[in-house]
C-alpha cells in the first residue's frame, strides 16, 4: 500500500491528467499539497518505480500508467453525484411515457455519449435465449429468395438474399442440413456451428458450397447481432491521445466488427466493472466500463468505451443511474 501522501499525489495526477490530457508536473502538486519540490519529486520517482506513473519523453511531468489507473479505481476513486443538468436530461428520457424501455435505454446511452465524448454500447442478449427452431426459404424468382428463421421463442426473422448460378435444389439441400444438424442451437452460436459442422458437409453435396455457406453465415450473423447498438464511434477522434491515423483506423475497425464487440462487451457480472487497457479484450489503449442489466422481459449489457484517461467516477455514476432506472 502507498503512504497517504503518495496516494494524494497519485490521485492528483490521475484527476488532472483526465481533465487536461497533459503530463502533470511537480509545481502543481507542490501548490496543492504545500510540499517542497524535492519532496514531491522524490515521491513521484518512487511512484514511477512502483510502475504507477510514467514519464513522457516530451515533458518532465508524469502521467498515470495502466497500473496507476487501476490503483486509483480500486482505492482512491469515489463515484461523483450526478449534477443537476445531467440528471434532468436523463429524467426527461425515462419519464417519457411514450418511449418503450428499449428506446429509453438507447436514448440515454446516446445522451451519455454526447455528454462524455465516449462511445456507448448496448448489447441485448435475446439472441442467446432464442434457439433455432427452423429455417425455410421461399423463392421469389430465379435468383432471389427469402430466408425465414424461426426460433423456439416464436421470434421470426426474414431476409431477402440473392444467388447467381446456384440452383434452388442446392440451397434446399443446405437448408435441410441446417434443420437436421443444428436445430436447438442458440442463435448466437449458429454461425460457429455452420463453420465447423455444416461447412465441411455441404462441400460434399453442394457444388457452389462457398457461395451458399457465406450467404447463410451472414444471415445468422446479422440475426444474432440485431440487438447490438454502438453510439458515438466518432468520439474517438475527439480524444487527444488518439492522434495517430493508424491507431484511429485500428480502433474504428474494432468498433465496426460486431463479433469483436460482442466478445469484448458481453458481461456476466451484475456489478459495474471497469476494464483498463490490457484487462479488456477490445484494445490495449482503451478502458471499458460495463454492467449487466435485468428487467422482467429482457437482459443485456450496457458499456462505455473511452481512452484509459477516462472520467471513471462520472461514468460509473451515469451507468449506475441508468441501470437503476431500467431495473426499477
C-alpha positions in Angstrom: 0.0 0.0 0.0 1.0 3.6 -0.6 1.6 6.2 2.0 -1.2 8.8 2.5 0.9 11.4 0.7 1.7 9.1 -2.2 -2.0 8.4 -2.6 -2.8 12.1 -2.7 -0.1 12.7 -5.3 -1.3 9.8 -7.5 -4.9 10.9 -7.2 -4.0 14.4 -8.2 -2.0 13.3 -11.2 -4.8 11.0 -12.4 -7.6 13.6 -12.0 -5.5 16.3 -13.6 -4.5 14.1 -16.5 -8.1 13.0 -17.0 -9.1 16.7 -17.3 -6.2 18.1 -19.4 -4.6 15.1 -21.1 -1.2 16.8 -20.3 1.6 15.4 -18.1 1.4 16.7 -14.6 4.5 18.5 -13.2 5.7 18.8 -9.6 4.8 22.5 -9.3 1.1 21.9 -9.4 1.4 19.1 -6.7 3.6 21.4 -4.5 1.0 24.1 -4.6 -1.8 21.7 -3.8 -0.1 19.7 -1.0 2.1 22.5 0.3 5.2 20.3 0.0 8.7 21.2 -1.2 9.6 20.4 -4.8 12.3 18.0 -3.7 9.8 16.0 -1.6 7.3 15.8 -4.4 10.0 14.8 -7.0 11.1 12.0 -4.7 7.6 10.7 -4.2 6.9 10.9 -7.9 10.1 9.0 -8.6 9.0 6.3 -6.1 5.6 6.0 -7.7 7.3 5.7 -11.0 9.5 2.9 -9.6 6.3 1.2 -8.4 5.1 1.4 -12.1 2.1 3.6 -11.1 3.4 6.6 -13.0 5.1 7.0 -16.3 7.4 9.8 -17.6 6.8 11.0 -21.2 9.7 11.9 -23.5 8.3 15.4 -24.2 7.8 16.6 -20.7 9.3 16.4 -17.2 5.8 15.7 -15.9 4.2 12.4 -15.2 1.2 10.5 -16.5 -0.7 7.6 -14.9 0.3 4.1 -16.0 -2.3 1.4 -16.6 -1.4 0.1 -13.1 -1.8 3.6 -11.7 -5.3 3.9 -13.1 -6.1 0.5 -11.6 -4.9 1.6 -8.2 -6.9 4.8 -8.5 -10.1 3.0 -9.4 -9.7 0.3 -6.7 -8.6 2.5 -3.8 -9.0 6.3 -4.5 -12.0 6.9 -6.7 -15.3 8.0 -5.3 -18.3 8.0 -7.6 -19.5 11.5 -8.3 -23.0 12.7 -7.6 -25.0 13.4 -10.7 -25.1 17.1 -11.3 -28.5 18.7 -11.8 -28.1 19.2 -15.6 -27.1 15.5 -16.2 -30.0 14.2 -14.0 -32.6 16.4 -15.7 -31.6 15.3 -19.2 -31.8 11.6 -18.2 -35.1 12.1 -16.3 -36.7 13.6 -19.3 -35.9 10.4 -21.2 -37.1 8.0 -18.5 -40.2 10.0 -17.6 -41.4 10.0 -21.3 -44.3 7.6 -21.1 -44.4 7.2 -24.9 -40.9 5.6 -25.0 -40.5 1.8 -24.7 -37.9 0.6 -22.3 -35.5 -0.3 -25.2 -35.9 3.2 -26.6 -35.2 4.8 -23.2 -32.0 2.7 -23.0 -30.9 3.7 -26.5 -31.7 7.4 -26.0 -30.0 7.5 -22.6 -26.8 5.9 -24.0 -26.8 8.4 -26.9 -27.0 11.2 -24.3 -24.1 9.8 -22.2 -22.1 9.5 -25.4 -22.8 13.2 -26.1 -22.1 14.3 -22.5 -18.8 12.4 -22.2 -17.4 12.2 -25.7 -17.0 8.4 -25.3 -18.6 5.5 -27.2 -21.7 3.9 -25.8 -22.8 0.3 -26.5 -26.0 -1.6 -25.7 -25.9 -5.3 -26.2 -29.1 -7.3 -25.8 -29.0 -11.0 -25.1 -32.2 -12.3 -26.7 -30.2 -13.9 -29.4 -28.7 -16.4 -26.9 -32.1 -17.1 -25.3 -33.6 -17.8 -28.8 -32.8 -21.2 -30.2 -33.1 -22.1 -33.8 -36.4 -24.0 -34.4 -36.5 -24.0 -38.2 -35.1 -22.3 -41.3 -37.1 -22.0 -44.5 -36.6 -20.5 -48.0 -39.2 -19.1 -50.2 -38.2 -18.4 -53.9 -39.2 -15.0 -55.4 -37.7 -15.6 -58.8 -34.8 -17.5 -60.4 -32.1 -15.5 -58.4 -33.8 -14.2 -55.4 -35.4 -15.8 -52.4 -36.4 -15.0 -48.8 -34.8 -16.8 -45.9 -37.1 -17.2 -42.9 -35.6 -18.0 -39.5 -37.9 -19.2 -36.7 -36.9 -19.5 -33.1 -38.3 -21.6 -30.2 -39.5 -18.3 -28.6 -41.7 -17.6 -31.6 -39.4 -15.0 -33.0 -39.4 -14.8 -36.8 -36.8 -13.0 -38.9 -36.7 -12.9 -42.7 -34.1 -11.6 -45.1 -34.1 -11.3 -48.9 -31.0 -12.9 -50.4 -29.7 -13.3 -54.0 -27.9 -16.2 -55.6 -26.4 -16.3 -59.1 -25.5 -19.6 -60.7 -26.8 -21.6 -57.7 -29.7 -23.9 -58.1 -32.7 -23.9 -55.8 -32.1 -27.6 -55.2 -28.6 -26.9 -53.8 -30.0 -24.2 -51.5 -32.7 -26.5 -50.2 -30.0 -29.2 -49.5 -28.2 -26.7 -47.3 -31.4 -25.7 -45.5 -32.2 -29.4 -44.9 -28.7 -30.0 -43.4 -29.1 -26.9 -41.2 -32.5 -28.1 -40.0 -31.2 -31.6 -39.4 -28.0 -30.8 -37.6 -28.2 -27.5 -35.7 -31.9 -27.0 -34.7 -32.0 -26.3 -31.0 -28.7 -24.2 -31.1 -28.8 -20.7 -29.6 -29.0 -18.2 -32.4 -25.7 -16.5 -31.5 -23.9 -19.9 -31.7 -25.3 -20.9 -35.1 -22.6 -19.1 -37.1 -19.9 -21.1 -35.3 -21.7 -24.4 -35.9 -22.2 -23.5 -39.5 -18.5 -23.0 -39.9 -17.3 -26.1 -38.1 -20.1 -28.6 -38.6 -22.1 -27.7 -41.7 -19.4 -26.2 -44.0 -17.4 -29.5 -44.2 -20.6 -31.4 -45.0 -22.1 -29.1 -47.7 -18.8 -29.1 -49.6 -19.5 -32.8 -50.4 -23.1 -32.2 -51.5 -23.4 -28.7 -52.9 -21.4 -27.6 -55.9 -21.4 -23.9 -55.1 -20.9 -24.5 -51.4 -18.7 -21.5 -50.7 -21.3 -19.0 -52.0 -24.2 -20.8 -50.2 -22.3 -21.1 -47.0 -21.2 -17.5 -46.9 -24.7 -16.2 -47.5 -26.3 -18.3 -44.7 -23.4 -17.4 -42.4 -24.1 -13.7 -43.0 -27.8 -14.2 -42.4 -27.3 -15.7 -38.9 -24.5 -13.2 -38.0 -27.0 -10.3 -38.7 -29.7 -12.0 -36.7 -27.5 -12.7 -33.7 -26.2 -9.1 -33.8 -29.5 -7.4 -34.2 -29.6 -6.3 -30.6 -26.2 -4.5 -30.8 -26.2 -0.7 -30.8 -23.0 1.3 -30.9 -23.3 5.0 -30.5 -20.6 7.7 -30.8 -17.8 5.9 -32.6 -16.6 9.2 -33.9 -15.9 10.4 -30.4 -12.6 8.5 -30.6 -11.5 11.4 -32.9 -12.0 13.9 -30.1 -9.5 12.2 -27.7 -6.1 13.8 -28.0 -4.2 10.6 -27.3 -5.7 9.1 -30.5 -4.0 11.4 -32.9 -2.3 8.7 -34.8 -4.2 7.8 -38.0 -3.2 4.1 -37.8 -4.4 3.9 -34.2 -7.7 5.6 -35.1 -8.2 3.2 -38.0 -7.4 0.2 -35.8 -10.0 1.2 -33.1 -12.6 2.1 -35.7 -12.1 -1.3 -37.3 -12.7 -3.0 -34.0 -15.8 -0.9 -33.3 -17.2 -1.9 -36.7 -16.6 -5.6 -36.0 -19.8 -6.8 -34.3 -18.3 -10.1 -33.3 -15.3 -8.5 -31.7 -17.5 -6.0 -29.9 -19.8 -8.8 -28.6 -16.8 -10.8 -27.3 -15.4 -7.6 -25.6 -18.6 -6.2 -24.2 -20.6 -9.1 -23.0 -20.8 -9.1 -19.2 -21.9 -11.8 -16.8 -21.4 -9.6 -13.7 -24.3 -7.6 -12.3 -22.0 -5.0 -10.7 -20.4 -2.2 -12.6 -17.0 -3.4 -13.8 -14.0 -1.4 -15.1 -11.5 -3.0 -17.5 -8.4 -0.8 -18.2 -6.1 -1.3 -21.1 -4.9 -4.9 -21.3 -7.7 -6.0 -19.0 -10.2 -5.7 -21.8 -10.5 -7.8 -25.0 -11.1 -4.8 -27.3 -7.9 -2.7 -27.4 -5.0 -2.1 -25.0 -5.3 1.7 -25.3 -9.0 2.0 -24.2 -10.9 1.4 -21.0 -14.3 -0.2 -20.8 -16.9 0.3 -18.1 -19.8 -2.0 -18.3 -22.6 -3.7 -16.4 -25.3 -6.3 -17.0 -29.0 -5.2 -16.7 -32.1 -7.3 -16.0 -35.8 -6.5 -16.5 -38.9 -8.7 -16.4 -38.7 -9.3 -20.2 -35.0 -8.9 -21.2 -31.4 -8.6 -20.1 -28.3 -7.4 -21.7 -25.1 -5.3 -21.2 -24.5 -1.6 -21.3 -21.0 -0.3 -21.7 -18.9 2.9 -22.2 -15.7 2.7 -24.2 -13.2 5.6 -23.9 -9.5 6.3 -23.5 -7.6 5.0 -20.5 -7.7 8.6 -19.4 -11.5 8.2 -18.8 -13.5 10.1 -16.3 -14.1 6.9 -14.3 -16.1 8.3 -11.4 -18.5 10.2 -13.6 -19.2 7.3 -16.0 -19.7 4.9 -13.1 -22.3 7.2 -11.6 -24.1 7.7 -15.0 -24.2 3.9 -15.7 -25.4 3.2 -12.2 -28.3 5.7 -12.6 -29.3 4.2 -16.0 -29.1 0.6 -14.6 -31.4 1.6 -11.6 -33.9 3.3 -13.9 -34.0 0.3 -16.2 -34.5 -2.2 -13.5 -36.9 -0.3 -11.2 
